[in-house]
């Protein structure tokens, strides 16, 4: 049963497209019920990791024992697996959004702390091993909660403390990197703060450092680094800003060292509740969920920002509002955003198939497309929109389509045998299964001509296997498929 186009649109934006499992779940839902299903996901089990290794799922492989909490390449496979098979697609989509918003690169962590500890800082899921949440798990667990609380957690996150040098932020030598980026990139944005604010913010976070576990060794899987407030390294003096930081005032007062942790909480609270932070997040949600081809509607920005502020910086009500808004439902914004490489790869796997497909095979193609998970190019994250595309990255997408489809010839043919009795039936079924933007008449005719290029259509198994796979490759590699 074909999904309603509005539901398909919702699943592309708030998830990673629709495979057979989503078709079964959403086939009879209204758009409103589908929004509620996606946003209120806690009622469904987060059991996806337990399904790794099942033969009816995509496969993960490793050079040794599969260790996604300790090996970054294994972690990349685990995240792709989760995107494909999760019962909570919005949870993974928001984790990807925050991964770009709070962009942190594994390579610097590796240079500082070694490969094992760097992986733990990025991706650790507490359970078998000791240590705090990894950064991506932080986004996964708190991505729809209070933004203010999320920024506090990020400020105390081991990966961020290494990435932006907070671990060396001391009273004698305030380190400005996090203080600058928490304003410029994470909250209020350029033009809303001064250079003196950067220095004051650096002083606010003095003593927000890291502590190593007892007997710490880089090669010990149970070793870890965690946030520790060091009162001896905190600047206790008053800090004055160009914007309000406490009930209308502009100064965080002098505090004793033992109470100095509150300085950072006060600043983050002021930044998270600032009207310009609300507007910046609204603009980012417009581009992520609604459109990159249309400028944000000022009425949308005002209304989404109001929802954010009225709900005490909670993200869930904002996302619920965005996905249910008339702007999101406008037919003109369907296929009006460029697909991120991870979205493209996951959606293609879900729609084409994954039988026998190892997710390790996706690592190099994703890097060639410009998005290696856990390795943003800088603290500003990945360039987006049309910047995802060049001759090289489009070739990488086309090559990925070819390699994926090559392993799915037999399953594709088997699943399409009933529709493949005619060329037109095969084309219609494939366009229902694989979801490119609508083709104009001329390119659609080219696809139909491809199916008949070998002569009259017989629908025999060999012809169906060859042509169904070839058609899937053309669709996934098409310009129309690069839009979500």
C-alpha positions as a Markdown table, in Angstrom:
| # | Residue | x | y | z |
|---|---|---|---|---|
| 1 | Unk | 0.0 | 0.0 | 0.0 |
| 2 | Unk | 1.5 | 3.3 | -1.1 |
| 3 | Unk | 2.0 | 5.9 | 1.6 |
| 4 | Unk | 0.2 | 9.3 | 1.4 |
| 5 | Unk | 2.7 | 11.8 | -0.1 |
| 6 | Unk | 2.4 | 14.0 | 3.1 |
| 7 | Unk | 3.5 | 11.0 | 5.2 |
| 8 | Unk | 6.4 | 10.3 | 2.9 |
| 9 | Unk | 7.4 | 13.9 | 3.2 |
| 10 | Unk | 7.2 | 13.7 | 7.0 |
| 11 | Unk | 9.3 | 10.5 | 7.1 |
| 12 | Unk | 12.0 | 12.0 | 4.8 |
| 13 | Unk | 12.3 | 15.1 | 7.0 |
| 14 | Unk | 11.7 | 13.7 | 10.5 |
| 15 | Unk | 13.3 | 10.3 | 9.8 |
| 16 | Unk | 15.3 | 8.7 | 7.0 |
| 17 | Unk | 12.6 | 7.8 | 4.5 |
| 18 | Unk | 10.3 | 4.8 | 4.5 |
| 19 | Unk | 11.3 | 1.2 | 4.1 |
| 20 | Unk | 8.8 | -1.7 | 4.2 |
| 21 | Unk | 8.5 | -1.5 | 8.0 |
| 22 | Unk | 7.5 | 2.1 | 7.9 |
| 23 | Unk | 5.0 | 1.5 | 5.1 |
| 24 | Unk | 3.3 | -1.1 | 7.3 |
| 25 | Unk | 3.3 | 1.3 | 10.4 |
| 26 | Unk | 2.2 | 4.5 | 8.7 |
| 27 | Unk | -0.1 | 3.2 | 5.9 |
| 28 | Unk | -3.3 | 4.1 | 7.7 |
| 29 | Unk | -2.2 | 7.0 | 9.8 |
| 30 | Unk | -3.3 | 10.6 | 9.3 |
| 31 | Unk | -0.4 | 13.1 | 9.1 |
| 32 | Unk | -1.3 | 14.4 | 12.6 |
| 33 | Unk | -1.1 | 10.9 | 14.1 |
| 34 | Unk | 2.1 | 10.3 | 12.3 |
| 35 | Unk | 3.6 | 13.5 | 13.8 |
| 36 | Unk | 2.6 | 12.3 | 17.3 |
| 37 | Unk | 4.0 | 8.8 | 16.6 |
| 38 | Unk | 7.4 | 10.3 | 15.6 |
| 39 | Unk | 7.6 | 13.0 | 18.3 |
| 40 | Unk | 6.4 | 11.0 | 21.3 |
| 41 | Unk | 8.8 | 8.1 | 20.7 |
| 42 | Unk | 9.5 | 7.1 | 24.4 |
| 43 | Unk | 6.6 | 4.7 | 24.4 |
| 44 | Unk | 8.5 | 2.4 | 22.0 |
| 45 | Unk | 11.5 | 0.3 | 23.0 |
| 46 | Unk | 15.0 | 1.5 | 22.1 |
| 47 | Unk | 15.9 | -2.1 | 21.2 |
| 48 | Unk | 17.7 | -1.4 | 18.0 |
| 49 | Unk | 21.2 | -2.3 | 19.2 |
| 50 | Unk | 20.1 | -5.7 | 20.4 |
| 51 | Unk | 19.1 | -6.5 | 16.8 |
| 52 | Unk | 22.6 | -6.1 | 15.4 |
| 53 | Unk | 23.6 | -9.5 | 13.9 |
| 54 | Unk | 20.2 | -10.6 | 12.8 |
| 55 | Unk | 20.2 | -11.9 | 9.2 |
| 56 | Unk | 17.1 | -9.9 | 8.2 |
| 57 | Unk | 18.9 | -6.7 | 9.1 |
| 58 | Unk | 21.8 | -4.8 | 7.6 |
| 59 | Unk | 25.1 | -6.3 | 8.7 |
| 60 | Unk | 28.0 | -4.9 | 10.8 |
| 61 | Unk | 31.5 | -6.2 | 10.6 |
| 62 | Unk | 34.8 | -5.5 | 12.5 |
| 63 | Unk | 38.4 | -6.3 | 12.2 |
| 64 | Unk | 38.1 | -8.0 | 15.6 |
| 65 | Unk | 35.3 | -8.1 | 18.2 |
| 66 | Unk | 32.7 | -5.6 | 17.2 |
| 67 | Unk | 33.1 | -2.8 | 19.8 |
| 68 | Unk | 31.1 | 0.3 | 18.9 |
| 69 | Unk | 31.9 | 2.0 | 22.3 |
| 70 | Unk | 35.6 | 1.7 | 21.8 |
| 71 | Unk | 36.3 | 1.7 | 18.0 |
| 72 | Unk | 35.1 | 4.7 | 16.0 |
| 73 | Unk | 34.7 | 2.7 | 12.7 |
| 74 | Unk | 32.4 | 0.3 | 14.6 |
| 75 | Unk | 30.6 | 3.2 | 16.1 |
| 76 | Unk | 29.9 | 4.6 | 12.6 |
| 77 | Unk | 28.4 | 1.3 | 11.6 |
| 78 | Unk | 26.3 | 1.2 | 14.7 |
| 79 | Unk | 24.9 | 4.7 | 14.0 |
| 80 | Unk | 24.0 | 3.8 | 10.4 |
| 81 | Unk | 22.4 | 0.6 | 11.7 |
| 82 | Unk | 20.3 | 2.6 | 14.2 |
| 83 | Unk | 19.2 | 5.1 | 11.5 |
| 84 | Unk | 18.1 | 2.2 | 9.3 |
| 85 | Unk | 16.4 | 0.0 | 11.8 |
| 86 | Unk | 15.3 | 2.2 | 14.7 |
| 87 | Unk | 11.7 | 2.3 | 15.9 |
| 88 | Unk | 12.4 | 6.0 | 16.9 |
| 89 | Unk | 13.5 | 7.7 | 13.6 |
| 90 | Unk | 13.2 | 11.2 | 15.0 |
| 91 | Unk | 15.5 | 10.4 | 17.9 |
| 92 | Unk | 18.3 | 9.6 | 15.4 |
| 93 | Unk | 17.4 | 12.5 | 13.2 |
| 94 | Unk | 17.8 | 14.9 | 16.1 |
| 95 | Unk | 21.0 | 13.3 | 17.2 |
| 96 | Unk | 22.3 | 14.0 | 13.6 |
| 97 | Unk | 21.1 | 17.6 | 13.8 |
| 98 | Unk | 22.8 | 18.2 | 17.2 |
| 99 | Unk | 26.0 | 16.5 | 16.0 |
| 100 | Unk | 26.2 | 19.2 | 13.4 |
| 101 | Unk | 25.1 | 22.0 | 15.7 |
| 102 | Unk | 27.6 | 21.1 | 18.4 |
| 103 | Unk | 30.2 | 19.9 | 15.9 |
| 104 | Unk | 33.0 | 17.9 | 17.5 |
| 105 | Unk | 35.7 | 16.0 | 15.6 |
| 106 | Unk | 37.0 | 12.6 | 16.7 |
| 107 | Unk | 40.4 | 13.3 | 15.2 |
| 108 | Unk | 41.4 | 16.0 | 17.8 |
| 109 | Unk | 40.1 | 13.8 | 20.6 |
| 110 | Unk | 42.2 | 10.9 | 19.2 |
| 111 | Unk | 45.3 | 13.1 | 19.1 |
| 112 | Unk | 44.8 | 14.1 | 22.7 |
| 113 | Unk | 43.6 | 10.9 | 24.4 |
| 114 | Unk | 44.2 | 8.0 | 22.0 |
| 115 | Unk | 41.7 | 6.1 | 19.8 |
| 116 | Unk | 39.9 | 4.1 | 22.5 |
| 117 | Unk | 39.3 | 7.0 | 24.9 |
| 118 | Unk | 38.4 | 9.3 | 22.0 |
| 119 | Unk | 35.7 | 6.8 | 20.8 |
| 120 | Unk | 34.3 | 6.6 | 24.4 |
| 121 | Unk | 34.0 | 10.3 | 24.6 |
| 122 | Unk | 32.1 | 10.5 | 21.3 |
| 123 | Unk | 29.8 | 7.4 | 21.5 |
| 124 | Unk | 29.9 | 5.5 | 24.8 |
| 125 | Unk | 26.6 | 4.0 | 25.8 |
| 126 | Unk | 26.9 | 3.2 | 29.5 |
| 127 | Unk | 26.3 | -0.4 | 30.3 |
| 128 | Unk | 29.1 | -3.0 | 30.2 |
| 129 | Unk | 31.8 | -0.3 | 30.5 |
| 130 | Unk | 32.4 | 2.4 | 33.1 |
| 131 | Unk | 32.2 | 6.0 | 32.2 |
| 132 | Unk | 29.8 | 8.8 | 31.3 |
| 133 | Unk | 27.6 | 9.2 | 28.3 |
| 134 | Unk | 29.4 | 9.8 | 25.0 |
| 135 | Unk | 28.5 | 12.9 | 23.2 |
| 136 | Unk | 26.2 | 11.3 | 20.6 |
| 137 | Unk | 24.4 | 9.4 | 23.3 |
| 138 | Unk | 23.9 | 12.7 | 25.1 |
| 139 | Unk | 22.2 | 14.1 | 21.9 |
| 140 | Unk | 20.2 | 10.9 | 21.6 |
| 141 | Unk | 18.9 | 11.0 | 25.1 |
| 142 | Unk | 18.3 | 14.7 | 25.6 |
| 143 | Unk | 17.8 | 16.0 | 22.0 |
| 144 | Unk | 14.1 | 16.8 | 22.5 |
| 145 | Unk | 14.4 | 18.0 | 26.1 |
| 146 | Unk | 15.4 | 21.4 | 27.5 |
| 147 | Unk | 17.9 | 23.2 | 25.2 |
| 148 | Unk | 19.2 | 25.0 | 28.3 |
| 149 | Unk | 19.9 | 21.7 | 30.0 |
| 150 | Unk | 21.4 | 20.3 | 26.8 |
| 151 | Unk | 23.9 | 23.2 | 26.6 |
| 152 | Unk | 24.9 | 22.7 | 30.2 |
| 153 | Unk | 25.5 | 19.0 | 29.5 |
| 154 | Unk | 27.5 | 19.8 | 26.4 |
| 155 | Unk | 29.6 | 22.3 | 28.4 |
| 156 | Unk | 30.4 | 19.5 | 30.8 |
| 157 | Unk | 30.9 | 16.8 | 28.1 |
| 158 | Unk | 34.3 | 15.3 | 28.0 |
| 159 | Unk | 34.5 | 15.4 | 24.2 |
| 160 | Unk | 33.6 | 19.1 | 24.1 |
| 161 | Unk | 36.1 | 19.9 | 26.9 |
| 162 | Unk | 38.8 | 18.4 | 24.8 |
| 163 | Unk | 37.6 | 19.7 | 21.5 |
| 164 | Unk | 37.3 | 23.4 | 22.6 |
| 165 | Unk | 40.1 | 23.2 | 25.2 |
| 166 | Unk | 38.0 | 23.6 | 28.2 |
| 167 | Unk | 40.1 | 21.1 | 30.1 |
| 168 | Unk | 42.9 | 23.7 | 30.3 |
| 169 | Unk | 40.7 | 26.6 | 31.2 |
| 170 | Unk | 42.2 | 28.1 | 34.4 |
| 171 | Unk | 41.9 | 31.3 | 36.4 |
| 172 | Unk | 45.5 | 32.2 | 35.5 |
| 173 | Unk | 44.9 | 31.6 | 31.8 |
| 174 | Unk | 41.3 | 31.7 | 30.8 |
| 175 | Unk | 40.7 | 29.7 | 27.6 |
| 176 | Unk | 38.3 | 31.5 | 25.2 |
| 177 | Unk | 37.3 | 28.8 | 22.7 |
| 178 | Unk | 34.2 | 27.5 | 24.4 |
| 179 | Unk | 33.2 | 30.9 | 25.7 |
| 180 | Unk | 33.2 | 32.2 | 22.1 |
| 181 | Unk | 31.5 | 29.3 | 20.4 |
| 182 | Unk | 28.8 | 28.9 | 23.0 |
| 183 | Unk | 27.7 | 32.4 | 22.0 |
| 184 | Unk | 28.6 | 32.5 | 18.3 |
| 185 | Unk | 27.5 | 29.0 | 17.2 |
| 186 | Unk | 25.5 | 27.3 | 19.9 |
| 187 | Unk | 23.2 | 30.1 | 21.0 |
| 188 | Unk | 22.8 | 33.9 | 20.2 |
| 189 | Unk | 25.0 | 34.1 | 17.1 |
| 190 | Unk | 27.3 | 36.6 | 15.5 |
| 191 | Unk | 26.5 | 40.3 | 16.1 |
| 192 | Unk | 24.9 | 39.6 | 19.5 |
| 193 | Unk | 28.0 | 39.7 | 21.6 |
| 194 | Unk | 31.3 | 41.6 | 21.9 |
| 195 | Unk | 34.9 | 40.6 | 22.3 |
| 196 | Unk | 34.8 | 41.6 | 25.9 |
| 197 | Unk | 31.9 | 39.1 | 26.3 |
| 198 | Unk | 34.2 | 36.4 | 25.0 |
| 199 | Unk | 36.7 | 37.0 | 27.7 |
| 200 | Unk | 34.1 | 37.3 | 30.4 |
| 201 | Unk | 32.6 | 33.9 | 29.2 |
| 202 | Unk | 36.1 | 32.3 | 29.4 |
| 203 | Unk | 36.4 | 33.5 | 33.0 |
| 204 | Unk | 32.9 | 32.1 | 33.7 |
| 205 | Unk | 34.0 | 28.6 | 32.7 |
| 206 | Unk | 37.4 | 28.6 | 34.5 |
| 207 | Unk | 37.6 | 25.4 | 36.5 |
| 208 | Unk | 35.2 | 23.5 | 34.2 |
| 209 | Unk | 37.9 | 20.9 | 33.6 |
| 210 | Unk | 38.3 | 17.1 | 33.2 |
| 211 | Unk | 39.3 | 14.5 | 35.7 |
| 212 | Unk | 40.7 | 11.0 | 34.8 |
| 213 | Unk | 39.4 | 7.9 | 36.5 |
| 214 | Unk | 41.5 | 6.2 | 39.1 |
| 215 | Unk | 44.4 | 4.3 | 37.5 |
| 216 | Unk | 43.6 | 5.8 | 34.1 |
| 217 | Unk | 45.3 | 4.3 | 31.1 |
| 218 | Unk | 44.5 | 5.2 | 27.5 |
| 219 | Unk | 44.3 | 1.5 | 26.5 |
| 220 | Unk | 42.0 | 0.5 | 29.4 |
| 221 | Unk | 38.4 | 0.1 | 28.1 |
| 222 | Unk | 37.0 | 0.9 | 31.6 |
| 223 | Unk | 39.1 | 4.0 | 32.0 |
| 224 | Unk | 37.5 | 7.3 | 31.3 |
| 225 | Unk | 37.6 | 11.1 | 31.6 |
| 226 | Unk | 34.7 | 13.0 | 33.1 |
| 227 | Unk | 33.8 | 16.6 | 33.9 |
| 228 | Unk | 35.1 | 17.9 | 37.2 |
| 229 | Unk | 34.6 | 21.4 | 38.6 |
| 230 | Unk | 37.9 | 22.5 | 40.0 |
| 231 | Unk | 37.2 | 25.4 | 42.5 |
| 232 | Unk | 40.9 | 26.2 | 42.8 |
| 233 | Unk | 41.0 | 27.1 | 39.2 |
| 234 | Unk | 37.9 | 29.2 | 39.1 |
| 235 | Unk | 38.0 | 33.0 | 38.6 |
| 236 | Unk | 35.8 | 34.2 | 41.5 |
| 237 | Unk | 35.5 | 37.8 | 40.3 |
| 238 | Unk | 32.4 | 39.5 | 38.9 |
| 239 | Unk | 31.9 | 39.1 | 35.1 |
| 240 | Unk | 30.0 | 41.8 | 33.2 |
| 241 | Unk | 28.4 | 41.2 | 29.8 |
| 242 | Unk | 26.8 | 43.4 | 27.1 |
| 243 | Unk | 23.5 | 41.5 | 27.5 |
| 244 | Unk | 21.3 | 40.5 | 30.4 |
| 245 | Unk | 22.6 | 37.6 | 32.4 |
| 246 | Unk | 20.6 | 37.6 | 35.7 |
| 247 | Unk | 17.1 | 39.0 | 36.0 |
| 248 | Unk | 17.8 | 42.0 | 33.8 |
| 249 | Unk | 21.2 | 42.8 | 35.2 |
| 250 | Unk | 24.4 | 42.4 | 33.1 |
| 251 | Unk | 26.8 | 41.2 | 35.8 |
| 252 | Unk | 27.3 | 37.7 | 37.3 |
| 253 | Unk | 28.4 | 38.7 | 40.8 |
| 254 | Unk | 31.5 | 37.7 | 42.6 |
| 255 | Unk | 31.2 | 34.3 | 44.2 |
| 256 | Unk | 33.3 | 32.1 | 46.4 |
| 257 | Unk | 35.2 | 29.4 | 44.5 |
| 258 | Unk | 33.0 | 26.6 | 46.0 |
| 259 | Unk | 29.9 | 28.2 | 44.4 |
| 260 | Unk | 31.6 | 29.2 | 41.2 |
| 261 | Unk | 30.1 | 26.5 | 39.1 |
| 262 | Unk | 26.9 | 28.5 | 39.2 |
| 263 | Unk | 28.5 | 31.2 | 37.0 |
| 264 | Unk | 28.5 | 28.9 | 34.0 |
| 265 | Unk | 24.9 | 27.8 | 34.7 |
| 266 | Unk | 23.8 | 31.4 | 34.9 |
| 267 | Unk | 25.5 | 32.3 | 31.6 |
| 268 | Unk | 24.1 | 29.3 | 29.8 |
| 269 | Unk | 20.6 | 30.0 | 31.2 |
| 270 | Unk | 20.8 | 33.6 | 30.0 |
| 271 | Unk | 22.0 | 32.5 | 26.5 |
| 272 | Unk | 19.5 | 29.7 | 26.1 |
| 273 | Unk | 16.5 | 31.9 | 27.1 |
| 274 | Unk | 17.7 | 34.9 | 25.0 |
| 275 | Unk | 15.1 | 35.8 | 22.3 |
| 276 | Unk | 17.8 | 35.7 | 19.6 |
| 277 | Unk | 18.7 | 32.1 | 20.5 |
| 278 | Unk | 15.0 | 31.2 | 20.0 |
| 279 | Unk | 15.1 | 32.9 | 16.6 |
| 280 | Unk | 18.4 | 31.2 | 15.5 |
| 281 | Unk | 17.0 | 27.8 | 16.4 |
| 282 | Unk | 13.8 | 28.6 | 14.6 |
| 283 | Unk | 15.8 | 29.5 | 11.5 |
| 284 | Unk | 17.9 | 26.3 | 11.8 |
| 285 | Unk | 14.7 | 24.2 | 12.1 |
| 286 | Unk | 13.3 | 25.9 | 9.1 |
| 287 | Unk | 16.2 | 24.9 | 7.0 |
| 288 | Unk | 16.5 | 21.4 | 8.5 |
| 289 | Unk | 12.8 | 20.4 | 8.5 |
| 290 | Unk | 11.1 | 22.8 | 6.0 |
| 291 | Unk | 13.1 | 24.2 | 3.1 |
| 292 | Unk | 16.5 | 25.4 | 1.9 |
| 293 | Unk | 15.0 | 26.6 | -1.3 |
| 294 | Unk | 12.6 | 29.1 | 0.4 |
| 295 | Unk | 13.7 | 31.9 | 2.8 |
| 296 | Unk | 12.3 | 31.5 | 6.3 |
| 297 | Unk | 8.9 | 33.1 | 6.6 |
| 298 | Unk | 9.1 | 35.8 | 9.3 |
| 299 | Unk | 5.8 | 34.6 | 10.8 |
| 300 | Unk | 7.2 | 31.1 | 11.1 |
| 301 | Unk | 10.3 | 32.4 | 12.9 |
| 302 | Unk | 8.3 | 34.5 | 15.3 |
| 303 | Unk | 5.8 | 31.7 | 16.1 |
| 304 | Unk | 8.4 | 28.9 | 16.5 |
| 305 | Unk | 10.6 | 31.2 | 18.7 |
| 306 | Unk | 7.5 | 31.9 | 20.8 |
| 307 | Unk | 6.8 | 28.2 | 21.3 |
| 308 | Unk | 10.4 | 27.7 | 22.4 |
| 309 | Unk | 10.3 | 30.5 | 24.9 |
| 310 | Unk | 6.9 | 29.7 | 26.2 |
| 311 | Unk | 7.9 | 26.1 | 26.9 |
| 312 | Unk | 11.0 | 27.0 | 28.8 |
| 313 | Unk | 13.5 | 26.1 | 26.0 |
| 314 | Unk | 12.0 | 22.6 | 25.5 |
| 315 | Unk | 12.7 | 21.3 | 22.0 |
| 316 | Unk | 9.9 | 18.7 | 21.7 |
| 317 | Unk | 7.1 | 21.3 | 21.6 |
| 318 | Unk | 9.0 | 23.3 | 19.0 |
| 319 | Unk | 9.5 | 20.2 | 16.7 |
| 320 | Unk | 5.9 | 19.2 | 17.2 |
| 321 | Unk | 4.9 | 22.7 | 16.1 |
| 322 | Unk | 7.2 | 22.7 | 13.1 |
| 323 | Unk | 6.1 | 19.3 | 11.8 |
| 324 | Unk | 2.4 | 20.2 | 12.2 |
| 325 | Unk | 2.7 | 23.7 | 10.9 |
| 326 | Unk | 1.1 | 25.0 | 7.6 |
| 327 | Unk | 4.6 | 25.8 | 6.3 |
| 328 | Unk | 5.7 | 22.1 | 6.7 |
| 329 | Unk | 2.5 | 20.9 | 5.0 |
| 330 | Unk | 2.8 | 23.3 | 2.1 |
| 331 | Unk | 3.3 | 21.1 | -1.0 |
| 332 | Unk | 5.8 | 23.5 | -2.4 |
| 333 | Unk | 8.4 | 22.6 | 0.3 |
| 334 | Unk | 8.3 | 18.9 | -0.6 |
| 335 | Unk | 11.7 | 17.9 | -2.0 |
| 336 | Unk | 12.9 | 21.5 | -1.2 |
| 337 | Unk | 16.0 | 20.5 | 0.8 |
| 338 | Unk | 19.3 | 18.9 | -0.3 |
| 339 | Unk | 19.9 | 15.5 | 1.2 |
| 340 | Unk | 22.8 | 15.2 | 3.6 |
| 341 | Unk | 25.1 | 12.2 | 2.7 |
| 342 | Unk | 24.0 | 10.2 | 5.7 |
| 343 | Unk | 20.3 | 10.8 | 4.8 |
| 344 | Unk | 21.0 | 9.8 | 1.2 |
| 345 | Unk | 22.8 | 6.5 | 2.2 |
| 346 | Unk | 20.3 | 5.4 | 4.8 |
| 347 | Unk | 17.3 | 6.2 | 2.7 |
| 348 | Unk | 18.7 | 4.3 | -0.2 |
| 349 | Unk | 19.5 | 1.3 | 1.9 |
| 350 | Unk | 16.0 | 1.3 | 3.4 |
| 351 | Unk | 14.3 | 1.6 | 0.0 |
| 352 | Unk | 16.5 | -0.6 | -2.2 |
| 353 | Unk | 17.3 | -3.3 | 0.4 |
| 354 | Unk | 20.1 | -4.5 | 2.7 |
| 355 | Unk | 20.2 | -8.2 | 2.2 |
| 356 | Unk | 23.8 | -9.2 | 3.0 |
| 357 | Unk | 24.9 | -5.6 | 2.9 |
| 358 | Unk | 27.7 | -4.7 | 5.4 |
| 359 | Unk | 27.5 | -1.1 | 6.7 |
| 360 | Unk | 31.3 | -1.0 | 6.8 |
| 361 | Unk | 31.0 | -0.6 | 3.0 |
| 362 | Unk | 29.3 | 2.8 | 3.5 |
| 363 | Unk | 32.2 | 4.4 | 5.3 |
| 364 | Unk | 34.4 | 5.4 | 2.3 |
| 365 | Unk | 31.4 | 6.4 | 0.1 |
| 366 | Unk | 30.2 | 8.7 | 2.9 |
| 367 | Unk | 33.6 | 10.3 | 3.3 |
| 368 | Unk | 33.8 | 10.8 | -0.5 |
| 369 | Unk | 30.3 | 12.5 | -0.3 |
| 370 | Unk | 31.7 | 14.9 | 2.3 |
| 371 | Unk | 30.2 | 13.6 | 5.5 |
| 372 | Unk | 32.2 | 11.1 | 7.7 |
| 373 | Unk | 30.3 | 10.7 | 10.9 |
| 374 | Unk | 32.1 | 12.1 | 14.0 |
| 375 | Unk | 34.4 | 14.1 | 11.8 |
| 376 | Unk | 32.9 | 17.5 | 11.0 |
| 377 | Unk | 35.5 | 19.8 | 9.3 |
| 378 | Unk | 35.4 | 22.4 | 12.0 |
| 379 | Unk | 33.4 | 23.7 | 14.9 |
| 380 | Unk | 31.0 | 25.3 | 12.5 |
| 381 | Unk | 29.9 | 21.8 | 11.2 |
| 382 | Unk | 29.5 | 20.7 | 7.6 |
| 383 | Unk | 28.7 | 23.2 | 4.8 |
| 384 | Unk | 25.1 | 22.3 | 3.8 |
| 385 | Unk | 22.6 | 22.9 | 1.0 |
| 386 | Unk | 24.2 | 23.1 | -2.4 |
| 387 | Unk | 27.6 | 22.8 | -0.8 |
| 388 | Unk | 27.1 | 19.1 | -0.5 |
| 389 | Unk | 27.3 | 18.8 | -4.2 |
| 390 | Unk | 30.3 | 18.9 | -6.6 |
| 391 | Unk | 31.4 | 16.7 | -9.5 |
| 392 | Unk | 33.3 | 14.5 | -7.1 |
| 393 | Unk | 30.6 | 14.2 | -4.5 |
| 394 | Unk | 27.9 | 13.5 | -7.1 |
| 395 | Unk | 30.1 | 10.8 | -8.6 |
| 396 | Unk | 30.5 | 9.3 | -5.1 |
| 397 | Unk | 26.7 | 9.2 | -4.7 |
| 398 | Unk | 26.3 | 7.5 | -8.1 |
| 399 | Unk | 29.0 | 5.0 | -7.3 |
| 400 | Unk | 27.4 | 4.2 | -4.0 |
| 401 | Unk | 24.0 | 3.6 | -5.8 |
| 402 | Unk | 25.7 | 1.2 | -8.2 |
| 403 | Unk | 27.5 | -0.8 | -5.4 |
| 404 | Unk | 24.4 | -1.0 | -3.2 |
| 405 | Unk | 22.1 | -2.2 | -6.0 |
| 406 | Unk | 24.7 | -4.7 | -7.3 |
| 407 | Unk | 24.2 | -6.8 | -4.1 |
| 408 | Unk | 20.4 | -6.5 | -4.2 |
| 409 | Unk | 19.5 | -7.8 | -7.7 |
| 410 | Unk | 17.9 | -11.1 | -6.6 |
| 411 | Unk | 15.9 | -9.6 | -3.7 |
| 412 | Unk | 14.7 | -6.7 | -5.9 |
| 413 | Unk | 13.6 | -9.0 | -8.7 |
| 414 | Unk | 11.8 | -11.4 | -6.2 |
| 415 | Unk | 9.9 | -8.6 | -4.5 |
| 416 | Unk | 8.9 | -7.0 | -7.8 |
| 417 | Unk | 7.9 | -10.2 | -9.7 |
| 418 | Unk | 4.2 | -9.5 | -9.7 |
| 419 | Unk | 4.6 | -5.8 | -10.8 |
| 420 | Unk | 7.3 | -6.7 | -13.4 |
| 421 | Unk | 5.0 | -8.5 | -15.8 |
| 422 | Unk | 5.0 | -5.3 | -17.8 |
| 423 | Unk | 7.6 | -2.5 | -18.1 |
| 424 | Unk | 5.2 | 0.1 | -17.1 |
| 425 | Unk | 4.2 | -1.9 | -14.1 |
| 426 | Unk | 7.8 | -2.2 | -13.0 |
| 427 | Unk | 8.4 | 1.5 | -13.4 |
| 428 | Unk | 5.4 | 2.4 | -11.4 |
| 429 | Unk | 6.2 | -0.1 | -8.6 |
| 430 | Unk | 9.8 | 1.1 | -8.5 |
| 431 | Unk | 8.8 | 4.8 | -8.3 |
| 432 | Unk | 6.5 | 3.8 | -5.4 |
| 433 | Unk | 9.3 | 2.0 | -3.6 |
| 434 | Unk | 12.1 | 4.4 | -4.3 |
| 435 | Unk | 11.2 | 8.0 | -3.6 |
| 436 | Unk | 12.8 | 10.6 | -5.9 |
| 437 | Unk | 11.2 | 14.0 | -6.5 |
| 438 | Unk | 8.7 | 13.7 | -9.3 |
| 439 | Unk | 10.2 | 13.4 | -12.7 |
| 440 | Unk | 9.3 | 15.6 | -15.6 |
| 441 | Unk | 7.8 | 13.9 | -18.6 |
| 442 | Unk | 11.1 | 13.7 | -20.6 |
| 443 | Unk | 13.3 | 12.0 | -18.0 |
| 444 | Unk | 10.4 | 9.7 | -17.0 |
| 445 | Unk | 10.2 | 8.6 | -20.7 |
| 446 | Unk | 14.0 | 8.0 | -20.6 |
| 447 | Unk | 13.5 | 5.6 | -17.7 |
| 448 | Unk | 10.7 | 3.8 | -19.6 |
| 449 | Unk | 12.9 | 3.6 | -22.7 |
| 450 | Unk | 15.7 | 2.1 | -20.6 |
| 451 | Unk | 13.5 | -0.8 | -19.6 |
| 452 | Unk | 12.6 | -1.5 | -23.2 |
| 453 | Unk | 16.1 | -1.0 | -24.6 |
| 454 | Unk | 16.7 | -4.7 | -25.0 |
| 455 | Unk | 13.6 | -5.2 | -27.1 |
| 456 | Unk | 10.1 | -6.4 | -26.2 |
| 457 | Unk | 9.4 | -6.8 | -22.5 |
| 458 | Unk | 8.9 | -10.4 | -21.4 |
| 459 | Unk | 9.2 | -10.1 | -17.6 |
| 460 | Unk | 11.3 | -13.3 | -17.4 |
| 461 | Unk | 13.5 | -13.7 | -14.3 |
| 462 | Unk | 16.7 | -12.8 | -16.0 |
| 463 | Unk | 15.3 | -9.7 | -17.6 |
| 464 | Unk | 13.5 | -8.6 | -14.5 |
| 465 | Unk | 16.7 | -9.1 | -12.4 |
| 466 | Unk | 18.8 | -7.0 | -14.8 |
| 467 | Unk | 16.4 | -4.3 | -15.5 |
| 468 | Unk | 15.0 | -3.8 | -12.0 |
| 469 | Unk | 18.5 | -3.4 | -10.6 |
| 470 | Unk | 19.5 | -1.1 | -13.4 |
| 471 | Unk | 16.4 | 1.0 | -12.8 |
| 472 | Unk | 17.1 | 1.2 | -9.1 |
| 473 | Unk | 20.6 | 2.4 | -9.8 |
| 474 | Unk | 19.4 | 5.1 | -12.2 |
| 475 | Unk | 16.8 | 6.3 | -9.7 |
| 476 | Unk | 19.1 | 6.5 | -6.6 |
| 477 | Unk | 21.8 | 8.1 | -8.7 |
| 478 | Unk | 19.4 | 10.7 | -10.2 |
| 479 | Unk | 19.4 | 14.4 | -9.4 |
| 480 | Unk | 15.8 | 14.0 | -8.2 |
| 481 | Unk | 16.8 | 11.5 | -5.5 |
| 482 | Unk | 19.3 | 14.0 | -4.0 |
| 483 | Unk | 16.4 | 16.0 | -2.5 |
| 484 | Unk | 14.3 | 15.2 | 0.5 |
